[in-house]
Amino acid sequence: MLTIALPKAGRRCRLSSTLASPTTRTTTATPQTPPQCRHINNSAWRAVSVLDDIAHRIRDMQQLPYGVVTNPHISDVYQLYHNAFDTFRKVKEVKTLEENDHLCSIIGKMLKTHLTVIPKLAMGILESNGHIDPAVLDHFMNTILRSRISRRVIAEQHLALTETFGADWFSPGAKLHESDFIGEVFIKCVARDVVERCSSAVEKLARSTYGPDVRVPEIKINGHLDASFPFILSHIEYIIGELLRNAVQAVIERQQRLAAEGGLDATTAAHHQQQPPPPPIEVTICEAQQHVMIRISDQGGGIPTNELPYLWSFSSGPQSRRRLENLRRVPKLAATMQELHVSDELGRADLKTPSYESSLASLTGRPPNLRLGIGLPLSRVYAEYWAGGLELHSLWGYGVDAFLQISKLGNKNEQLTTRASMDAI
């Protein structure tokens, strides 16, 4: 087994033998207006939490078979985690706002550096498929992604709260409006608004892929249109954006196949009204006492039966080679103008530009014809992380129903069951 010696290994071992305390969306957001002393105390807690989490992930990678951990992509990720641990362990205990600013500078640089982690992990997992059981690889990938979400939520939330604390408009004790953010947490995500924003972005992506004259299916929204819940906006927009993107692509490409079978170009046929309009995509929102359910139904022909067993897999499937080639074209997952545009619409234009980049936005805003094959499994990881769920039901020859469940109270622990079971080994 490949092992990189770490400075003060004893401390790493002690850290990796403990379990990180789970968080909820509510505890992530609170306190709403932290006084200076509490904010400094939170800085120290978050630094230790990040260090603890990185130590767990280093140990997980050290337990991989030699043929996997020596893969150049996995090895690069290991080195990134090693460097991050070595950097954070040298950070002194935060006692002043100036020391907190120094910590924020380190966190911001680390977030940017680690934008390469997801594509590198995905490529490493695909290339290691012959060295280990695919189920073990998927378990490892799910574990490290859940951990990564937890770590980045803590880090990004601390940066956002620090920016708020230092803003000219900040007033301790002021009552926040329900449309405001607490750090990265949007207090009142209205399901209809999120779907509409994602629909607009997906339509633009479709036209840039298939041409400006393509007939994009209408996205109809019905049900409990005012259903709301607290959530981290980038997470929910990534999930819904991926589901809508898949649905729109399936419907458009099915229409193009039908037109080709009839001897017509799909765009020309649509222009001359020789083809009926594409069937709409139905989005149904259902609000229960503790959950919000969102169903996205399309008539794009369904998922081929040979792909269904690998729908949630990072490591295997009939399209593995194509996925690997596409991932090589994505060196990192960086922020896009789409993310900034959404922020402006929600009234955050007056905030300072974040000193970090989101790890999510560019997956939905990547080149429109580039399919990475990790959108669905990643979406499920993000959905389950906050005690939600994501299921797909396909009827081959007709279409797909996607069901997204969201815990609307924000008082459920982050789902670290997979990670906890691995940490106990």
Backbone torsions as a table, in degrees:
resi	resn	phi	psi	omega
1	MET	NA	136.7	178.3
2	LEU	-78.9	125.3	179.2
3	THR	-131.8	128.2	175.5
4	ILE	-99.7	123.2	-178.4
5	ALA	-66.0	134.4	179.5
6	LEU	-108.6	141.4	173.7
7	PRO	-61.0	142.4	-179.8
8	LYS	51.2	55.0	-175.8
9	ALA	-59.8	-28.9	180.0
10	GLY	-59.8	-39.0	179.0
11	ARG	-66.5	-39.7	178.8
12	ARG	-62.1	-41.8	-180.0
13	CYS	-63.0	-41.4	179.3
14	ARG	-65.0	-40.6	-179.9
15	LEU	-66.0	-41.8	-176.4
16	SER	-75.0	-7.8	177.3
17	SER	-93.7	-0.2	178.0
18	THR	-111.3	158.4	179.7
19	LEU	-101.9	137.8	177.9
20	ALA	-69.4	144.5	178.0
21	SER	-72.8	128.7	179.8
22	PRO	-69.4	156.8	178.6
23	THR	-125.0	166.4	174.0
24	THR	-122.6	168.9	175.9
25	ARG	-63.3	-32.5	179.9
26	THR	-68.1	-47.7	-179.5
27	THR	-71.0	-26.3	174.9
28	THR	-64.9	-38.6	-176.1
29	ALA	-80.1	-34.8	-175.6
30	THR	-84.8	156.8	-2.5
31	PRO	-74.4	150.3	-174.4
32	GLN	-66.2	-43.3	-179.7
33	THR	-131.5	82.2	-172.9
34	PRO	-70.2	132.6	172.3
35	PRO	-69.1	170.4	-173.4
36	GLN	-58.9	-45.7	-175.9
37	CYS	-65.4	-40.0	-179.5
38	ARG	-68.9	-37.3	179.3
39	HIS	-63.6	-39.4	178.3
40	ILE	-66.8	-41.9	177.2
41	ASN	-61.0	-40.5	177.6
42	ASN	-62.7	-34.5	178.5
43	SER	-59.6	-46.3	-179.4
44	ALA	-64.0	-42.8	-179.5
45	TRP	-63.4	-42.5	-177.4
46	ARG	-68.3	-36.7	178.4
47	ALA	-62.4	-43.8	178.7
48	VAL	-66.0	-40.5	-179.9
49	SER	-61.5	-44.6	179.2
50	VAL	-64.2	-43.2	179.6
51	LEU	-62.2	-43.6	178.9
52	ASP	-60.6	-45.5	-177.3
53	ASP	-65.3	-42.3	179.4
54	ILE	-62.4	-38.4	179.1
55	ALA	-61.2	-40.8	176.8
56	HIS	-60.4	-44.3	-175.6
57	ARG	-70.0	-34.2	175.5
58	ILE	-61.6	-43.9	179.9
59	ARG	-64.7	-40.4	178.7
60	ASP	-58.7	-43.5	-179.2
61	MET	-69.4	-32.6	177.6
62	GLN	-67.2	-22.3	-179.3
63	GLN	-88.2	-3.5	176.8
64	LEU	-71.5	153.8	175.6
65	PRO	-59.0	154.0	-175.3
66	TYR	-56.7	-41.3	-177.8
67	GLY	-65.5	-23.0	179.3
68	VAL	-86.9	-49.3	-174.8
69	VAL	-69.6	-19.9	176.7
70	THR	-88.1	-4.3	172.7
71	ASN	-56.6	133.8	-174.3
72	PRO	-57.6	-33.9	-179.3
73	HIS	-72.7	-44.9	177.8
74	ILE	-64.7	-40.0	179.1
75	SER	-62.5	-38.0	177.2
76	ASP	-63.2	-42.0	178.8
77	VAL	-64.5	-42.0	177.9
78	TYR	-57.5	-44.2	-179.0
79	GLN	-65.7	-37.6	176.6
80	LEU	-60.9	-43.7	-179.9
81	TYR	-68.1	-39.3	177.7
82	HIS	-60.1	-46.4	179.9
83	ASN	-64.6	-38.6	179.6
84	ALA	-64.7	-42.8	178.5
85	PHE	-62.1	-45.1	-178.2
86	ASP	-63.6	-34.3	179.1
87	THR	-71.6	-47.5	-175.6
88	PHE	-70.1	-30.7	-178.9
89	ARG	-69.2	-20.2	179.9
90	LYS	-88.6	-7.1	-179.4
91	VAL	-72.8	127.1	179.3
92	LYS	-73.1	157.7	178.1
93	GLU	-58.5	131.5	-176.5
94	VAL	-78.7	122.4	-179.8
95	LYS	-126.2	-12.5	-179.3
96	THR	-134.7	164.8	177.5
97	LEU	-65.1	-32.3	178.2
98	GLU	-65.5	-41.4	177.4
99	GLU	-67.2	-33.4	175.8
100	ASN	-65.8	-38.4	177.0
101	ASP	-61.9	-38.4	177.2
102	HIS	-64.1	-42.7	177.7
103	LEU	-61.3	-42.3	-179.9
104	CYS	-63.1	-36.6	177.5
105	SER	-62.5	-42.2	178.6
106	ILE	-65.2	-45.0	-179.3
107	ILE	-61.4	-44.9	-179.6
108	GLY	-59.5	-44.1	178.8
109	LYS	-65.1	-38.8	-179.0
110	MET	-65.7	-40.8	179.2
111	LEU	-61.0	-41.0	179.1
112	LYS	-67.9	-43.9	-179.4
113	THR	-60.5	-37.5	-174.3
114	HIS	-85.8	8.5	175.0
115	LEU	-66.6	-16.1	178.7
116	THR	-83.3	-7.5	-170.5
117	VAL	-63.8	-49.4	-174.8
118	ILE	-62.1	-52.2	178.4
119	PRO	-62.4	-36.7	178.6
120	LYS	-65.8	-43.6	177.7
121	LEU	-60.9	-45.9	-178.0
122	ALA	-61.6	-43.3	178.2
123	MET	-66.1	-42.1	179.2
124	GLY	-62.9	-40.3	179.1
125	ILE	-65.4	-43.9	179.6
126	LEU	-63.7	-40.3	-178.5
127	GLU	-74.6	-19.0	-177.5
128	SER	-96.6	8.2	-172.6
129	ASN	-59.3	-29.9	-178.4
130	GLY	-84.5	-6.4	-175.9
131	HIS	-96.8	-13.5	-172.9
132	ILE	-158.4	156.3	178.8
133	ASP	-55.8	127.9	179.2
134	PRO	-55.1	-32.7	179.2
135	ALA	-64.1	-36.8	177.9
136	VAL	-67.7	-40.1	177.9
137	LEU	-63.8	-42.1	179.1
138	ASP	-65.1	-38.1	177.8
139	HIS	-63.3	-44.2	178.1
140	PHE	-62.0	-44.3	-178.5
141	MET	-63.8	-43.9	178.1
142	ASN	-62.0	-41.4	-179.6
143	THR	-62.6	-48.9	-175.8
144	ILE	-70.7	-30.0	177.8
145	LEU	-72.3	-41.5	176.9
146	ARG	-60.8	-42.7	178.1
147	SER	-63.0	-40.6	-179.3
148	ARG	-64.7	-40.4	176.6
149	ILE	-59.1	-48.9	-178.3
150	SER	-58.0	-45.8	-177.3
151	ARG	-65.5	-43.9	-178.1
152	ARG	-72.5	-33.0	175.4
153	VAL	-60.8	-46.4	179.2
154	ILE	-61.6	-46.4	-176.0
155	ALA	-68.1	-48.6	-177.8
156	GLU	-66.9	-35.6	178.1
157	GLN	-65.8	-39.6	179.5
158	HIS	-65.8	-41.1	177.4
159	LEU	-63.1	-42.3	-178.9
160	ALA	-66.1	-41.5	178.7
161	LEU	-66.6	-37.0	177.6
162	THR	-64.3	-42.1	177.6
163	GLU	-62.2	-40.7	178.6
164	THR	-65.3	-44.1	-177.7
165	PHE	-61.9	-32.7	-178.0
166	GLY	-94.9	1.4	-177.7
167	ALA	-75.0	149.8	-178.8
168	ASP	-64.5	-31.3	-175.7
169	TRP	-83.0	-8.1	-174.5
170	PHE	-69.5	133.0	179.3
171	SER	-132.7	106.6	-179.7
172	PRO	-55.1	132.9	178.2
173	GLY	90.3	-7.9	-179.4
174	ALA	-70.5	143.3	179.5
175	LYS	-79.3	129.9	-178.2
176	LEU	-85.3	144.0	174.3
177	HIS	-76.8	152.4	-176.1
178	GLU	-66.1	-16.2	178.1
179	SER	-89.0	2.6	-178.1
180	ASP	-86.0	167.1	173.8
181	PHE	-102.8	147.1	165.8
182	ILE	-110.4	97.1	-171.7
183	GLY	65.9	-119.2	179.1
184	GLU	-93.9	-7.6	-175.2
185	VAL	-88.9	122.1	175.3
186	PHE	-85.3	119.0	-171.9
187	ILE	-61.2	-40.4	-175.7
188	LYS	-131.9	88.0	172.1
189	CYS	-79.7	116.1	175.0
190	VAL	-89.9	120.9	-172.9
191	ALA	-55.5	-43.9	-178.6
192	ARG	-60.6	-43.0	-178.8
193	ASP	-63.5	-40.9	179.8
194	VAL	-63.5	-45.5	-179.8
195	VAL	-62.5	-41.3	-179.3
196	GLU	-64.6	-41.8	178.7
197	ARG	-64.6	-43.5	179.1
198	CYS	-66.1	-37.4	178.9
199	SER	-61.0	-43.8	179.6
200	SER	-62.4	-43.6	179.7
201	ALA	-65.3	-41.6	-178.7
202	VAL	-66.7	-38.3	178.0
203	GLU	-61.3	-42.5	178.2
204	LYS	-63.6	-41.2	178.6
205	LEU	-63.7	-39.4	-179.7
206	ALA	-64.0	-42.0	-179.1
207	ARG	-68.9	-32.8	177.5
208	SER	-73.6	-22.0	179.2
209	THR	-85.4	-51.1	-170.6
210	TYR	-101.7	-3.5	179.5
211	GLY	109.6	153.1	-175.3
212	PRO	-66.8	-20.2	-177.3
213	ASP	-94.4	1.7	-178.3
214	VAL	-64.6	145.1	178.8
215	ARG	-88.6	105.8	-179.0
216	VAL	-85.1	131.9	180.0
217	PRO	-61.8	141.9	177.0
218	GLU	-69.6	139.9	177.1
219	ILE	-105.8	108.4	-177.5
220	LYS	-96.7	133.1	-179.0
221	ILE	-114.8	128.6	178.9
222	ASN	-143.5	173.8	-179.7
223	GLY	103.6	-144.3	-179.8
224	HIS	-82.8	86.2	-170.5
225	LEU	-69.6	-20.6	-178.4
226	ASP	-97.1	7.8	179.6
227	ALA	-58.6	135.0	-177.5
228	SER	-139.4	163.8	-178.1
229	PHE	-166.2	153.2	173.6
230	PRO	-79.2	136.9	-178.8
231	PHE	-161.8	161.5	170.9
232	ILE	-81.8	115.8	-167.6
233	LEU	-59.2	-41.1	-177.7
234	SER	-62.7	-31.8	179.6
235	HIS	-68.4	-52.1	-175.2
236	ILE	-68.3	-36.1	179.4
237	GLU	-69.5	-33.3	176.9
238	TYR	-64.3	-47.1	-177.5
239	ILE	-62.0	-54.1	-177.3
240	ILE	-65.9	-36.7	177.5
241	GLY	-60.9	-41.7	179.0
242	GLU	-67.3	-42.5	-179.4
243	LEU	-64.4	-44.2	178.8
244	LEU	-67.5	-38.2	179.1
245	ARG	-60.4	-46.7	179.0
246	ASN	-62.3	-42.5	-178.3
247	ALA	-65.0	-46.2	-179.4
248	VAL	-63.4	-43.6	178.9
249	GLN	-61.1	-42.7	-178.3
250	ALA	-63.6	-44.0	-178.5
251	VAL	-66.5	-46.1	-178.9
252	ILE	-62.3	-45.4	-176.9
253	GLU	-69.8	-30.8	174.9
254	ARG	-67.8	-41.5	177.8
255	GLN	-62.2	-38.2	178.8
256	GLN	-66.7	-38.3	177.6
257	ARG	-65.2	-43.1	179.7
258	LEU	-63.4	-39.2	178.9
259	ALA	-66.7	-40.2	179.8
260	ALA	-65.1	-38.3	178.1
261	GLU	-64.5	-28.1	177.7
262	GLY	-89.3	4.9	178.2
263	GLY	79.5	21.3	-178.3
264	LEU	-122.0	146.4	168.2
265	ASP	-74.5	134.3	-173.0
266	ALA	-59.6	-41.6	-178.4
267	THR	-68.7	-43.5	179.4
268	THR	-64.2	-41.9	179.9
269	ALA	-61.8	-41.7	179.6
270	ALA	-65.4	-38.4	-177.9
271	HIS	-64.6	-36.7	-177.5
272	HIS	-94.2	11.6	177.4
273	GLN	58.7	28.3	178.1
274	GLN	-87.7	-8.4	177.8
275	GLN	-119.4	141.7	173.4
276	PRO	-67.1	157.1	178.3
277	PRO	-62.5	150.6	179.4
278	PRO	-62.1	145.3	179.4
279	PRO	-61.8	142.2	-176.7
280	PRO	-70.3	160.2	172.2
281	ILE	-98.8	123.1	-176.6
282	GLU	-96.7	124.0	175.6
283	VAL	-113.6	115.7	-178.5
284	THR	-111.1	127.0	-179.9
285	ILE	-108.3	127.4	-179.4
286	CYS	-127.8	123.5	-178.2
287	GLU	-106.0	121.5	174.2
288	ALA	-107.9	-175.5	-175.8
289	GLN	-64.5	-39.1	-175.8
290	GLN	-117.7	-9.1	-176.0
291	HIS	-135.6	158.7	167.3
292	VAL	-119.2	127.1	178.0
293	MET	-107.4	135.7	176.5
294	ILE	-124.7	119.4	177.9
295	ARG	-107.6	130.1	177.4
296	ILE	-116.9	113.2	-175.0
297	SER	-114.1	128.7	177.2
298	ASP	-127.1	165.7	175.7
299	GLN	-119.7	53.7	-177.2
300	GLY	-95.8	10.8	175.9
301	GLY	100.5	-10.5	177.6
302	GLY	85.4	178.8	-178.1
303	ILE	-100.1	130.6	178.5
304	PRO	-53.5	140.3	-175.1
305	THR	-62.3	-29.1	-179.8
306	ASN	-74.2	-12.7	179.1
307	GLU	-98.4	-17.2	-176.0
308	LEU	-58.2	-42.6	-178.6
309	PRO	-63.8	-18.9	-175.8
310	TYR	-109.3	15.9	-172.8
311	LEU	-59.3	-37.8	-175.2
312	TRP	-106.6	14.9	-175.6
313	SER	-95.1	138.4	173.2
314	PHE	-89.0	-19.8	-165.6
315	SER	-109.7	-13.9	-173.4
316	SER	-147.0	170.4	-179.5
317	GLY	138.0	162.8	-176.8
318	PRO	-66.6	-17.6	-178.3
319	GLN	-103.7	19.9	-173.8
320	SER	-59.0	-43.2	-177.2
321	ARG	-65.0	-43.1	179.7
322	ARG	-65.9	-39.1	178.0
323	ARG	-60.7	-41.9	-178.8
324	LEU	-63.6	-42.8	179.3
325	GLU	-64.0	-40.7	179.9
326	ASN	-68.2	-38.0	179.6
327	LEU	-63.5	-30.9	178.4
328	ARG	-65.5	-18.3	179.7
329	ARG	-91.3	2.0	179.3
330	VAL	-119.8	86.4	-176.3
331	PRO	-65.2	-30.3	177.0
332	LYS	-157.4	165.6	177.8
333	LEU	-106.4	101.6	-174.2
334	ALA	-111.5	169.4	178.6
335	ALA	-67.6	153.2	178.9
336	THR	-126.6	170.3	177.3
337	MET	-64.4	-25.0	178.4
338	GLN	-59.4	-43.4	-179.1
339	GLU	-64.8	-42.2	179.9
340	LEU	-66.2	-38.0	-179.6
341	HIS	-64.2	-42.9	178.0
342	VAL	-62.1	-41.9	-179.9
343	SER	-60.9	-40.9	179.9
344	ASP	-64.1	-40.2	-179.5
345	GLU	-61.0	-29.2	-176.7
346	LEU	-92.6	9.4	174.3
347	GLY	84.0	26.0	-179.9
348	ARG	-104.4	10.6	-176.9
349	ALA	-64.3	-23.0	-177.8
350	ASP	-82.4	-5.9	177.3
351	LEU	-81.4	159.8	177.1
352	LYS	-67.9	151.0	176.1
353	THR	-62.5	129.2	-178.3
354	PRO	-57.5	145.2	-179.7
355	SER	-87.8	12.9	179.4
356	TYR	-139.0	170.0	179.2
357	GLU	-117.2	142.1	-179.2
358	SER	-71.6	144.4	178.0
359	SER	-88.1	-1.3	-173.2
360	LEU	-108.8	-37.6	-166.3
361	ALA	-58.1	-39.9	-172.3
362	SER	-74.7	-14.8	175.3
363	LEU	-67.5	-40.9	177.7
364	THR	-78.1	-29.1	-177.1
365	GLY	-102.4	16.0	-179.8
366	ARG	-68.6	172.6	176.2
367	PRO	-49.5	128.5	-168.0
368	PRO	-63.3	-24.8	-179.3
369	ASN	-94.9	8.7	-177.1
370	LEU	-101.8	109.9	-177.6
371	ARG	-105.7	117.9	-175.0
372	LEU	-90.4	-20.1	179.0
373	GLY	76.0	10.0	179.5
374	ILE	-117.9	4.5	-177.2
375	GLY	-63.0	-46.2	-178.5
376	LEU	-68.1	-51.5	178.6
377	PRO	-61.0	-36.2	176.7
378	LEU	-66.0	-40.4	179.2
379	SER	-62.0	-40.4	179.2
380	ARG	-66.0	-40.2	178.0
381	VAL	-59.3	-45.5	-179.7
382	TYR	-67.8	-36.0	178.5
383	ALA	-67.1	-45.3	-177.0
384	GLU	-72.5	-24.5	-177.8
385	TYR	-58.2	-40.3	179.5
386	TRP	-99.4	37.8	173.9
387	ALA	64.6	28.8	175.1
388	GLY	-105.7	-155.2	-179.9
389	GLY	-166.9	159.8	178.0
390	LEU	-142.7	124.5	179.0
391	GLU	-131.9	147.1	175.9
392	LEU	-123.1	137.7	175.1
393	HIS	-125.1	119.2	-175.4
394	SER	-111.0	136.4	172.2
395	LEU	-116.2	100.7	-173.8
396	TRP	-59.5	130.8	-176.8
397	GLY	95.1	-10.4	179.6
398	TYR	-124.5	-68.3	-177.6
399	GLY	178.4	-165.5	-174.6
400	VAL	-132.5	140.8	169.1
401	ASP	-112.3	123.0	176.0
402	ALA	-107.8	131.3	-178.6
403	PHE	-116.6	117.2	177.6
404	LEU	-110.2	123.0	177.9
405	GLN	-108.4	132.6	-178.2
406	ILE	-124.8	129.3	173.0
407	SER	-75.4	115.5	-170.2
408	LYS	-89.4	-8.1	-177.7
409	LEU	-84.9	-24.6	179.7
410	GLY	72.7	17.2	-177.6
411	ASN	-113.6	18.1	178.8
412	LYS	-96.6	138.7	177.5
413	ASN	-61.8	148.7	171.3
414	GLU	-58.2	143.2	-174.2
415	GLN	-86.1	96.3	-178.5
416	LEU	-112.4	21.6	-177.2
417	THR	-57.8	-45.1	-179.9
418	THR	-61.4	-44.3	-179.3
419	ARG	-67.2	-41.8	-177.9
420	ALA	-62.3	-40.8	-179.7
421	SER	-65.1	-35.5	178.0
422	MET	-72.5	-38.3	179.9
423	ASP	-63.9	-24.2	-176.6
424	ALA	-80.7	-8.9	-178.5
425	ILE	-65.3	NA	NA
